[in-house]
């Protein structure tokens, strides 16, 4: 009798641990996203206040990139379609790391190449090179650097999940994307909201 009671208590503890593990996102970053107010592909202002109350996935790209940006943008487009199919209310942000080249018009053309749904995906510009370099470092803990002697902008390749309060909750590989994990984490945030 005593052994079966211990076994039952142990089993309950395992079940409770498994349930609580599914209700939160592991290895959270909890980085507060700093205030910003930039312009998107439609020349509309988008800022931190626009994120409040919504789940957001963000990344950093630029349109003249010959390596990682096109695959990352295609991956983000796939994630957007998956979120739509699951009826998840998610918005997407792509910060340009080459704002002098990436005007709203250039960003709109770029997004259209990937069938971006602009109703929930903002391609952002409207800041200086120095501003985006500082913004990337301070908020996303990533490098953004445009070489002085020419060449492509150096930047991170992560996707960032931002919760409804504007806190960066987690980062993911933007090239080898863990789609199902991101979708699961979006659902957790949606259920918590």
C-alpha atoms as one frame of an Amber mdcrd trajectory, in Angstrom:
protein
   0.000   0.000   0.000   2.769   2.412   0.983   4.696   1.696  -2.248   1.625
   2.266  -4.425   0.986   5.606  -2.656   4.588   6.689  -3.296   4.247   5.568
  -6.906   0.992   7.544  -7.276   2.549  10.678  -5.751   5.565  10.323  -8.040
   3.330   9.855 -11.076   1.299  12.953 -10.155   4.497  14.987  -9.776   5.680
  13.894 -13.233   2.316  14.768 -14.806   2.236  18.179 -13.119   5.802  18.906
 -14.214   4.969  17.954 -17.791   1.856  20.142 -17.805   3.614  23.168 -16.396
   6.466  22.688 -18.863   4.005  23.008 -21.734   2.523  26.258 -20.452   5.655
  28.345 -20.720   8.436  28.963 -23.203  11.811  27.468 -22.216  15.043  29.486
 -22.186  13.311  32.857 -22.437  15.417  35.937 -23.075  13.071  38.571 -21.557
  14.753  41.533 -23.262  12.698  44.731 -23.139  12.296  46.201 -26.627  13.204
  49.878 -26.632  10.865  52.533 -27.941  11.026  53.203 -31.670   9.008  54.909
 -34.369   9.984  54.091 -37.960   8.230  53.923 -41.337   7.097  50.877 -43.247
   6.815  49.963 -46.927   3.652  52.110 -47.202   5.267  55.210 -45.647   3.207
  54.605 -42.493   4.648  55.067 -39.020   5.117  51.890 -37.009   6.401  51.968
 -33.463   6.577  50.083 -30.220   3.018  51.183 -29.381   1.790  49.317 -32.497
   3.226  46.090 -31.075   1.458  46.311 -27.723  -1.290  43.738 -27.392   0.018
  41.721 -30.347   2.450  38.843 -30.786   5.256  39.780 -33.151   8.045  37.969
 -34.983  10.922  40.228 -36.067  14.142  39.935 -38.027  16.798  42.065 -39.724
  17.401  42.028 -43.481  18.355  44.251 -46.405  17.296  44.177 -50.028  20.741
  44.166 -51.699  21.872  41.166 -49.659  23.249  38.356 -51.834  23.449  35.678
 -49.136  21.120  35.167 -46.151  18.356  37.776 -46.524  16.342  36.179 -49.316
  16.238  32.764 -47.587  15.351  34.456 -44.280  12.553  36.446 -45.917  11.214
  33.317 -47.634  11.283  31.582 -44.240   9.432  34.489 -42.622   6.834  34.351
 -45.423   6.335  30.641 -44.735   5.924  31.391 -41.019   3.354  34.079 -41.864
   1.366  31.590 -43.982   1.524  28.984 -41.195   0.247  31.506 -38.642  -2.603
  32.437 -41.000  -3.524  28.773 -41.498  -3.627  28.278 -37.710  -5.676  31.489
 -37.252  -2.985  32.927 -35.002  -2.984  36.711 -34.674   0.681  37.488 -35.345
   2.395  40.446 -36.927   5.816  40.421 -38.570   8.566  43.048 -38.655  11.629
  43.129 -40.880  14.036  45.911 -39.933  16.255  47.043 -42.803  19.922  47.121
 -41.814  20.725  49.244 -44.894  18.270  52.155 -44.527  20.049  54.470 -46.970
  19.310  52.044 -49.817  16.092  50.500 -48.499  13.462  53.163 -49.065   9.804
  52.260 -48.449   9.342  51.690 -52.194  12.363  49.374 -52.410  11.159  47.445
 -49.351   7.665  47.092 -50.816   9.077  45.600 -54.037  11.256  43.268 -51.969
   8.327  42.085 -49.847   6.141  41.542 -52.909   8.791  39.170 -54.295   8.023
  36.886 -51.332   4.227  37.314 -51.425   4.353  39.108 -48.072   0.932  39.925
 -46.659   1.465  43.589 -45.828  -1.634  43.682 -43.630   0.446  41.994 -40.911
   4.061  42.388 -42.100   5.949  45.677 -41.870   9.302  46.206 -43.585  10.854
  49.060 -41.605  13.228  51.888 -42.501  13.411  55.632 -41.802  16.438  55.769
 -39.513  20.173  56.288 -39.916  22.736  53.518 -40.271  24.099  54.403 -36.832
  20.619  54.182 -35.296  19.912  50.676 -36.610  23.374  49.487 -35.567  22.707
  50.696 -32.010  19.112  49.431 -32.068  20.233  45.935 -33.105  22.936  45.783
 -30.458  20.877  47.224 -27.598  17.575  45.441 -28.270  18.293  42.214 -30.120
  21.840  41.709 -28.768  23.095  41.272 -32.332  25.671  42.891 -34.563  24.690
  45.246 -37.361  27.669  46.798 -39.152  28.017  48.368 -42.571  31.671  48.254
 -43.707  33.118  51.724 -44.316  34.928  50.589 -47.480  31.867  49.012 -49.096
  30.640  45.472 -49.031  27.536  43.941 -47.541  26.087  44.824 -44.174  27.024
  42.332 -41.477  24.028  41.340 -39.344  22.516  38.516 -37.347  20.217  35.923
 -38.876  17.811  35.303 -35.995  14.056  35.531 -35.765  12.815  37.133 -32.543
   9.528  36.374 -30.793   8.067  39.434 -29.061   5.168  39.124 -26.628   2.112
  41.346 -26.245   3.926  43.641 -23.794   6.788  44.324 -26.218   9.319  42.009
 -24.572  11.628  39.887 -26.727  10.898  36.420 -25.385  13.121  34.184 -27.508
  15.368  34.080 -30.568  15.483  31.342 -33.199  17.644  30.445 -36.185  16.243
  32.365 -39.159  17.879  30.087 -41.744  17.249  26.614 -40.301  13.921  27.646
 -38.838  12.240  25.543 -36.117   8.774  26.342 -37.510   6.789  24.018 -35.246
   8.572  25.266 -32.129   7.886  28.894 -33.036   4.226  28.115 -33.747   3.943
  26.315 -30.415   5.477  29.296 -28.612   3.131  31.718 -30.393   0.188  29.606
 -29.228   1.513  29.681 -25.645   1.730  33.484 -25.773  -1.730  33.725 -27.315
  -3.199  31.520 -24.560  -1.434  33.566 -21.882  -2.700  36.832 -23.393
